[in-house]
Amino acid sequence: MLHFWGECVIETSERPNRRNFLRISLLGSGALLVGFDKVSGSARNLNDGSDPFQGGKQLGTVDFAGESRSPLDTLLGADLDGRLLSDLSKLTPENSIPPTERFYVRTLASRLLAGERGWQIRMGGLVEKPGPLAIEDLKRNAKPAGLHLMECSGNARATRFGMLSVADWGGVPISAVLQGCKPKLRATRVMVSGFDSYSGSSATSVPGADWVFTLEQLKASKAFLATEMNGQPLSKDHGAPVRMVVPGWYGCTCIKWVNAITFVDENAPSTSQMQEFAARTHQQGVPKLAKDYRPATIDQAAMPIRVEKWLVEGRIRYRVVGILWGGSRLVKELGIRFNPEEDYVRVDYFSQTANDPWSFWSHAWTPKAAGTYLVRLRVTDPAVETKRLDSGYYVRSVEVTEV
């Protein structure tokens, strides 16, 4: 479908749907092979083809230790300090997409934010014909954009690693909005801006919601202006009436409440948001010019989301269930260890079919003794970049009291 706005042509196309991802998730976890509907995590062992938990009974789960006790799936705070941490332990391959109300929130909508009636995106900067793009035009041309993961660059132990979610999005590719706008020759970059005015000061963040991209970055990432989330219009806290989604990039680049798109040149300064998140997006220092920023892409990462306690043939056994996400290369093998003095062993059941959104894995574990264990994952392929994973960023601790 085509729609003309001034000199701009909006083109849209279909994306993979939720049903396809469900099948991929189930196949990747081995769930279809072991009767996943009867258990909460995948269980087939690649080494001998058997299910080590067959005939067993799940007794419960073991909490991760040494992490924040902030409540999960609950809105807390307000404005720039507003948060919702998603409870990833509830995920399974058959329920792999959290409902919208459990999708993480980094900043709540401002009390000063008006409704969507009359909302426009100011298209300007180094273009021949600046002008407004009405929200009605975007909504009229919105098409399924597919399932995409979003991770806050500040997702960490302090947030219980709960600033990570997946949604089924709908919207318009930003390249379709930009391509017919007749940018001037000097216009090599685009700054996407969002409403960011608040009635009070923040204890955790700096006002300013803008990120500068090259035209090629927006095209290569298949960035889009989202107006729908999980089949419904965006909610205010998730950026209504329109937010930017940049697949494979950290959430700080996915500007909410988009109200301006500005063409700029090579000498455009970095924005306050780019400077605030420079360290968390792995920049070298805090560059003053936008062109000196590396793409804020998410490296391949993996972590456990749940440790299940089972009774199998009179013995206590544990199953570690986790997710793998990010990067641009598929991973063929994933390693796991439970303490620094141990060697990594191959994860029992794992298969990755896409980098976005996430893939599931599971591993059968029998601790030798009660005590504290540090669960750490490793990608064995040296060609796959894993900065955070290599640093131990996603290590999680568990206290085992019964073996």
FENSUL-V289879 format. One line per field, one symbol per residue. phi: phi as a letter, one per 20 degrees, with the letter a starting at -180 (. if undefined). Layout:
# FENSUL-V289879
phi=???
This chain:
# FENSUL-V289879
phi=.dcdcleddddcbfcgdfffffffffffenffecmffecdbfbfeffcmddfdfnecfeqcdffdmdgdgfelcfcmblfefbceeeffefbgecedffgfdffcebegffefffegnfcdfebnecfcfredfffffffdfcgdnebeccffefbgfdlledbbcbedcrcgffffefdelffgfedccddccgbdcfcedecbdgpcbbdceffffffelfbeeccblncggegfdogebcecdgndfffeegelfcbccfcdfefffefffffdgffdmeemcgedffeefgeeefgbbafdadedcdclndecccedbccbnmcdfeebcdbbdageeefcffgcabddbecedddbbbebcffbfqecdecdbeefffefbgfffengdfcdcdedbc
